Structures are given as C-alpha cells and as structure tokens.
C-alpha cells in the first residue's frame, strides 16, 4: 500500500536586500528549512529559520524533521506533533505545513480554524539593522511613512542612533532592540534619553537569564522579553519585570503552540508582540494569524529579502496584506 502522505524537506537560502546586522553578528542570507506535505493532491507548506542563538541551523532542523518522518507520513496531526518534537524551528515548519494542508483538504482557512475572529491587514514594524550612526537617518527617511520602525542597536551609542532615526522618520512609532547588549545600569541610563525621542518599546535589553536585575525597576518605556521567552515555562520569571513578550513561532515551535502560549501570557498579565526570524513569506504567514490578536507586530522577514516565494505577502509602507490562499493557509 502506498503512503497516504509524502514528506519533502530541504534547505534554502534567501538573499537579503542588504547585510542585516544585529548585536550578535551580520547575515547576508536567510537560511531556512522548507517542508512540503503532499496528500490527496494537495500540498501543505512550512518554512522556518530556526533559533540560531540556540544552535539551530537548517541542517539541524532537517535532521529533526527526518527523525519523525515515519509518524508524519503515517498521518500525524498537530496535537501529536507537539509531543514528537520540542519547541523550535523544525516543529514550526512541520506545524505550518500541517495547518496549510488541513486548510486545503477541508476548505476551512487556517485563521478560521484558529478562532482568531478576524482576518485583516496589520501594520508590521520594519527593522533597521545596526549601521554607522550617520546612516541611520538616511535609512529611516526611506521608511518615514511606515507606522512602526524597529531599530537594532549595539552597546555603544544607542541614543545617537535613535536620535538619527527620529530625524529621518519623525512620525514613526519606534521600537529599540538591543538583543541582550546592555547592562542594567546602561538600560537605566538610556531610558530617559530614549523617552525624549518617543520610543515606545525596548526589546530584550539585558542578557537572557539576567532578568532578575530588573526587579524593582519600573521603566517608563515598556520592556519586551524576546530571547528570555520561548515557552510557558518562562512566564513566571517575566511577569512583573516586562510588560510585553515577543512570541516567535520558531521559538514556540509553531502556530499551534503559539496560540496556547498567547493565552497563557495574557493570563500572566503580559501584553503581546508577534515577531519572526529571517525567512520568506511562508515562514511568517502563520504568524499573521497570531498577529490578529497582538498589539505589536514585527513580521518583516520577507520585506528584508531580495527574493521571496511566488505570490508572497504584500507590504505597502509596512502594512501587511493577509497571505493569499495560493501561498499558505
């Protein structure tokens, strides 16, 4: 008897528009793992960039995917997948493919099955990577009509970078992402200056695991946990120290887990941001479902690329249109 479902998995590298620099390094390509599930004439797709700072790579994700091939091809569903693989990029790619396949087999769109209650465009932040101080203003000017800008900064001169961005984009809402580069003392020193420039959110200022250094500090700018946050087990250490958590499907291990994680975060008194790793439109399409329930959206991975999937997500001055049925879900 032939297999009811066929699994195809491969690595891919998307070229970026420009080198993407954050506090941890520089990338010229988005390295991803792509999954296709074929069943009854339908193809479900998933894509994941993985969590590089936790050692994930396309090769490692593909090895994890291969390890569960028998269960997937026997017809494993999303609930069983949660038990087969840990949170991470491999589970995200497979989970996304299962959502897409389910939508195509049943005719019920993924967003309706997820119960998010609406399906409308969202404003995504566009990320400016680290660059010389004098170049931040020019880069920001190109995105001055976008609703949100997220600015990557390093340990040195973050305030000068934000001042330059504000000159270039006087009306944009600003997020600062330090990617764990600051000390607690540096955070306390920078916040009053950043507040002057209208910064609304600071992502992961301290190293993951150093969250206790925020005890007793009430920042006038909302703080958002990113690298410190992956699963519900992290929530007790974040509540009272951060106001937001950044849910990324690569960290959570897919949309199925992320929807439950969003509910748990809200119960813990935390507000929601949805983010992404670098990757194409298929990698962020499931995140668009979660974005319907989040206050802040940062799903600009495809926008940063020089190439993307056919019929990829459309961005107009940062506003994302819902994924086309031909793309995902």
FIDREN-233880 format. One record per residue (C-alpha): y, x, z; residue in three letters. Coordinates in steps of 0.5 Angstrom, whole numbers, plus 2048, in hexadecimal, padded with zeros to 3 digits. Example, Ala and Ser with C-alpha at 12.3 -4.5 7.8 and 13.67 -1.06 7.14 Angstrom:
FIDREN-233880
7F7819810ala;7FE81B80Eser;
***
This chain:
FIDREN-233880
800800800unk;8078037FEunk;80C804803unk;8117FE805unk;817802806unk;819809803unk;81D80E807unk;821813803unk;825818806unk;82A81E804unk;82F823806unk;836822802unk;83D826803unk;843822801unk;8498277FFunk;84F825803unk;857825801unk;85982B805unk;85682F80Aunk;85582B810unk;85782F817unk;85682D81Eunk;856831824unk;84E832823unk;84F83581Cunk;850834815unk;84C830810unk;84D82F808unk;84782A807unk;84482480Bunk;83D82680Cunk;83982080Cunk;83281D80Cunk;830817808unk;82B812809unk;82880C804unk;823807806unk;820803800unk;81D7FD801unk;81B7F77FCunk;8207F97F7unk;8267FA7FCunk;8298017FEunk;82C802805unk;830808806unk;83380C80Cunk;83681280Dunk;838817813unk;83C81D814unk;83981E81Bunk;83C821821unk;83D82981Funk;83F82B826unk;839829829unk;83582D824unk;83482781Funk;833829817unk;831825811unk;82A82A812unk;829828819unk;82B820818unk;826820812unk;820823816unk;82181E81Bunk;821819815unk;81B81C813unk;81781B819unk;81881481Aunk;816813812unk;81080F814unk;81380A818unk;819809814unk;81480880Eunk;810803811unk;8167FE812unk;819801819unk;81F7FD81Bunk;8267FF81Eunk;8247FD825unk;81D801824unk;822807821unk;826807828unk;81F80982Bunk;81D80E826unk;823813826unk;82881582Aunk;830814829unk;832818824unk;83381881Cunk;82C81781Aunk;82C81181Eunk;83380F81Bunk;830810814unk;82A80C814unk;82D806818unk;833806813unk;82D80580Dunk;829800811unk;8307FC812unk;8317FD80Bunk;82A7FB809unk;82A7F580Dunk;8307F280Aunk;82E7F3803unk;8277F0805unk;82A7EA808unk;8307E9805unk;8347E980Cunk;8397EE80Cunk;8397F3812unk;83F7F1815unk;83D7EA816unk;8367EC819unk;83A7F181Eunk;83E7EB820unk;8457EE820unk;8487E881Eunk;84D7EA818unk;84D7EF812unk;8547F1810unk;8577F880Eunk;8597FC814unk;85E802815unk;85B809816unk;85E80F818unk;85F815813unk;85D81B816unk;862821815unk;85E828817unk;86082E81Aunk;865832816unk;86B836817unk;87183381Aunk;875833815unk;87082F810unk;86F829815unk;876826813unk;87482680Bunk;86D82480Cunk;87081E811unk;87581C80Cunk;87081B807unk;86D81580Bunk;87381380Eunk;87280B80Cunk;86B80B810unk;86A807816unk;86780D81Aunk;86681481Aunk;86181981Eunk;86482081Funk;85F825820unk;86282B825unk;860831828unk;86183482Funk;86883782Cunk;86E83482Aunk;86B82C82Aunk;87282A82Cunk;87582D826unk;87082A821unk;871823824unk;879824823unk;87882681Cunk;87382081Aunk;87881C81Dunk;87E81E819unk;87981D813unk;877816815unk;87C813819unk;87980C819unk;87180E81Aunk;86D80D820unk;86B814823unk;864816826unk;86381D828unk;85C820828unk;85B82782Cunk;85482782Bunk;85382A832unk;85882F831unk;85D82E837unk;85C82F83Funk;85E82A844unk;86582E845unk;86682E83Eunk;86582783Dunk;86A825843unk;86F82A840unk;86E827839unk;86E81F83Aunk;87681F83Cunk;878822835unk;87381E831unk;875818834unk;87C819831unk;87981982Aunk;87681382Bunk;86E81582Cunk;86A80F82Eunk;86381282Funk;861819831unk;85981A82Funk;85581F833unk;85A824836unk;85582783Aunk;84E82A839unk;84882583Aunk;846826841unk;84D827844unk;84E820844unk;84F82184Cunk;85582584Bunk;85981E849unk;85781B850unk;85E819853unk;86281A84Cunk;865813849unk;867815842unk;86D81183Funk;869812839unk;86380F838unk;85D814838unk;857813834unk;850816835unk;84C81982Funk;84881F830unk;84781D837unk;844816835unk;83E814831unk;83980F834unk;83A80A83Aunk;83780F83Funk;83E81383Eunk;84280D840unk;84280E848unk;846815847unk;84B812842unk;84D80C846unk;85480D84Aunk;855813846unk;85681183Funk;85980A83Cunk;85580B835unk;84E80D833unk;84D80F82Cunk;84780C829unk;844810823unk;83E80E820unk;83B81581Funk;83B816827unk;83980F829unk;83380F824unk;83580981Funk;83980381Funk;8337FF823unk;834804829unk;83C804828unk;83D7FC828unk;8397FC82Funk;83D802831unk;8447FF830unk;8427F9834unk;8407FE83Aunk;846802839unk;84A7FB83Aunk;8477F9840unk;848800843unk;8507FF842unk;85180383Cunk;854802835unk;85180382Eunk;852808829unk;84E809823unk;84D810820unk;84981481Bunk;84681A819unk;84881D812unk;84481980Dunk;844815807unk;84580D807unk;83E80B808unk;83F80F80Funk;84580B811unk;84380480Eunk;83F802815unk;845805819unk;849800815unk;8457FA818unk;8477FD81Funk;84E7FE81Dunk;84F7F781Dunk;84E7F7825unk;8527FD826unk;85A7FE828unk;85A805824unk;85680781Eunk;85580E81Bunk;85080E815unk;854812810unk;84E81780Funk;84D814807unk;855815807unk;85581C808unk;85081E803unk;85181F7FCunk;84B81B7FAunk;8478157FCunk;8428107FBunk;84380B7F5unk;8478057F7unk;8488097FDunk;84D806803unk;854805800unk;85A808804unk;861806803unk;866809807unk;86180980Dunk;85F80280Cunk;85780280Bunk;8547FC807unk;84D7FA809unk;8477FD806unk;8457FA7FFunk;83E7F77FFunk;83C7FC7FAunk;83E8017FFunk;83B7FF805unk;8397F980Aunk;
***
